[in-house]
Amino acid sequence: MCRNIKTLYNFDPPVTSEEVRAASLQFVRKITGFHKPSKFNEAAFDAAIQEIAAASLRLLQSLETTVSPKNREREAVKAKARTAQPFGAS
């Protein structure tokens, strides 16, 4: 899984369309191997990002949970602490 794609579901404040687009961009970059497509492939690249973002937003908006939303700042601190640990440490 691409490390730059973050979990976007069930956060307070809720996910923004910009965050979904950023995750979609990372996904398209990962599966194509392109950081920036050539002019010839740019339209297809951009269309894929838009389609994935739209599908992702629909998914996130249709999900239901009884769990309280996670706090973004608290989760960011936890993630930073996990990445600071040496590989293989528990």
Residue pairs with C-beta under 8 A, 6 or more apart in sequence:
2 26
2 27
2 30
4 26
5 23
5 26
5 27
5 30
6 19
6 23
8 15
8 19
8 20
8 23
8 56
8 60
9 15
9 60
9 63
10 63
10 65
10 67
10 69
10 70
11 69
11 70
11 71
11 72
11 75
12 69
12 70
12 71
12 72
13 72
14 69
15 60
17 53
17 57
20 53
20 56
20 57
20 60
21 49
21 53
23 53
23 56
24 49
24 50
24 52
24 53
24 56
25 49
27 52
28 45
28 48
28 49
28 52
29 35
32 45
34 41
34 45
37 44
37 45
